Amino acid sequence: MSDLKIKVRDLRKSFGPKKVLNGIDLDVPRGESLVVIGGSGTGKSVLIKCILGLMEPDSGSIEIDGQEVVGMKASEREEIMRKFGMLFQGSALFDSLPVWENVAFGLIAGRGMGRKAAKDVALRKLAAVGLGPEVGELFPAELSGGMQKRVSLARAIAAEPEIIFFDEPTTGLDPIMAQVINELIVKCVKSLGATALSITHDMHSLRAIADKAAMIYEGRIIWEGDARDIDRTGNAHVEQFVQGRSEGPIRMPVRPL
């Protein structure tokens, strides 16, 4: 068995003349948490969508557990998708469903589990993220942003996936709630023995949840390594991003006033 849960090679994706992914190589070790950092528009979200199968790359290879998934038939991809859990950037909860049904949605709609059994699982997963059973009867609009993010995390782990994807997991949260979410992510991933792939521009989040780190810039991975080495990479682009400096090799397009 390979030590890699996800292996990406020479992945490319363009939209018209714009090359968003320009030859991505990325290794996600089995049972570890890899965080990919990078600025807005650098290709982080497109990378995750290609791995999830929500978007077809123009070329390149994506292997999950050693199995090539690019160009895979929909019927075969369904089995791969069962390995995945996802926490979306905006939580992406269904407004018309109570919280417990949001958490259990994949179990009921995707796996055919009975509603009573699915609700029992949902309440257990809500408890795992620090929410009581009474929250299960509320609707998303009745929850704070932090509670919505917890519900989204409960949904991501409901089917006990092998791989969990986190898309900007702390966006829009205050620093204290962001740290609560980071700690819950670590706890949930470790308790499942899952592999995690996250994308973020939040360095606090990276430091809290990552075993490995990588940086994407102009559609390519320009550095990857142990997350503990993020402050001493020797890469000018990474150093500028980590330190949040406006001056450096990364130039942000700014219109004159």
N, C-alpha and C positions, 0 to 999 in steps of 0.2 A: 504493500500500500504506500502511495506517495505521501510525503510530508506536506504536500501542497493541497489545500482544499479547493482553491481557485488559482488558475494559471492563465494569464492573459499575455498574448504575444502579437506584436505588430498590429494592434487594433487601430483601425482607421474609420473615421466617420466625418463626412462633409455635408454641409447644407449649402447648395449652390457653390459659389467660389470659396466659401469660408471653411477651412479645415479645422474642425473642432477637436477631433482626436487624430493625431498625426504620427502614429506608430507607438502606441502605448504598450509597454511591457510591465507586468505587475504580478507579483507572487503573494498570495495570501496563505500563510502557513496554517495547517490544521490546528484547531483549538486555540488560536491566538486572535488578538484584536488588532487589526490594521486600520489606521486612520490616514486618509488622504486629504491633505490640505491644499489650498490654492485659492486665488482670488475669484471674484465673480467672472463668469464667462470663460473660464479656463478649461472647461470640459468635464468637471467633476460629476455633474448630474447626468450627462450623456454617457459617461463611463458606467455608472451604476445602472442606468436604463438598459444599456447593451448587455450587461451581465445578467440582469433580471429577465431579459428577453422581451422587454417592452419596446425595444428599438433594435432594428437589424443593422449591424455595422456594414460598412462598404466592403471591408476585407479584414483579415486577421483571424486569430484563434482565441476562443475562450473554452477552457476545460474546467468542468466541475467534477471533482473526484476522478480525474483522469479521462472523463468523457467529453468529447467535443460537442458543444451545443450550438455553435454557429451553423445555421442552415438546417437545424434539427426539425423534424416534423412536429406539428402541434401536439399530436397524440403522445409522442415520446417526451416532449418538453414538459408535459403535465406532470410526469413523475419527478422530473428535476425540480419543478416549482414547489412540490410538496416539501422540499428540503429548506425552503426559504421562509423567513419572517421579515417584515419591513416596518420600520417606524418612519413615517413620512414627515417632511419638514413642517407642514401646516397641520399636523395630526390627522387630517383627512377623515374625520369621523362623519358618519351619516346622521344628519340633523334629525331625521324623522324616526330614528331608532333609539330606544333606551340604551344606556351605557352597556349593560350586560350583553345586549344583542349585538352591539358594535364589536365587543370583544370576541363574541362567539360566532361572528358572521362567517368567517372562513370555515369553521367547524361544521356549521349547518349547511351553508350554500356550497362549499367546496368538497366536504367530506361526508355529507349526508348524515351527520350525527343528529340524534333526536334532540328536541329543544330542551327537555329537562336535563339530560346529561350534559349538553352544551352549556347550559346555564350554570350547572355545578362547576364545570371547568372554568367558566368566566369568572365566577365569584372567587375561586381559588387564585386565579391569576391577578385579580384586582387586589386581593389580600397581599399577594407577593410584592405589589408596588405600593403598599401602604394605604389602600382604600377599602373601606368597610362595605358590607353588603348593601347598605342603604344607598350607596352611590350608584349601584347597579340599576336602580329604578329611576334615576334621574336622566335627563336628556342632555346632550352636549352643551346646549346653550345655557344650561344652569351651572356649568362648571367654569372655574378660572382657567387661565391658560396653562398653568402648571398642572392642574388636575387633568385637563385634556391630554397633555403630554404623557401623563402617567397611564391614562386609559389607552392611549395609542401604543405605549410600551407593553401593556398587558395583552393587547391584541396581537402584537408582534410575537409574543412568546406563547400564545394560547395553544398552538399545535406542537409546541416543543420542537422548533425547527433546528436543523443542523447548522444553518447559516443565517445570521441576522444582519440586515442592512439598516444603517442609520443615516438618514439624510438631514444634515444640520439639526441634530437632536436638541440643541439648546437655544435655537433662534427665538427671539422674542421673549425670553425669560429673564427675570432679574437675576443678579449674580448668585443669590442664595438658592433660589429654586433651580437654577442651572446646575449648581453643584449637587443638589438632591437628585436630579435626573441623572447626572454623571455617575453618582454612586449606585443608583438603582440599575443602571445599564451594566456596570461591572458585576454587581451581585447577580443579576438575572443571567448574564452571559456565562458566568462561571458556574452557576448552579445547573445550567443545562449542558455544560461542557461544549458550548457552541463555538463556532468560528464567527467573528464579527468583522464587517467591513463598513467603515463610516466615512462620510465626507463632511468636511466642516472648514470654516475659516476661523473657528474659535480655538485659540491656543490653550485656553484653560481646559477646554473639553479634551483636547488631544492629550494633555499632560495627565488628565484624570483617568482616561479609559484605554489608552493605547499601549500595546506591547511593541508594535512596529509602526513606523510612520513613513509616509512618502509624500512628495510634493509634485503637483502637476503644474506645468507652466507651458503655455502655447501648445497645448495638446500632447505634451510628452512628459514622462516622469523624469524629473531632473535630479532627484535624490531620493533614496530610500535606505532605511536602516533601522536600528534600535531607537525606539522613541526617547530613550534616556539621552541619546546623542543629539537631539534636535537643536541644542544650543551650541554645538561645536561641530557643525557639519563641514565647515570650510567652504561652503557654497554661498556665494554672494547673494544669489536670489533668495535662498532659504533664510539666510541671516536677516535680510531686509524684511521679509514677510514676518518672521518670528518676532522681530523687534518692532514691527509696525512703523518703520521709517518711510517717510515720503520720498526721500532721496535714495537712489540706488539704481541697479540695472532694470528693475521693474518700473516701467513708466505708465502711470495711469492717465488715460485720456481725459483731460479736463478742458471744457470750453471756457474761453475768456469771458469775463462779465461784460 
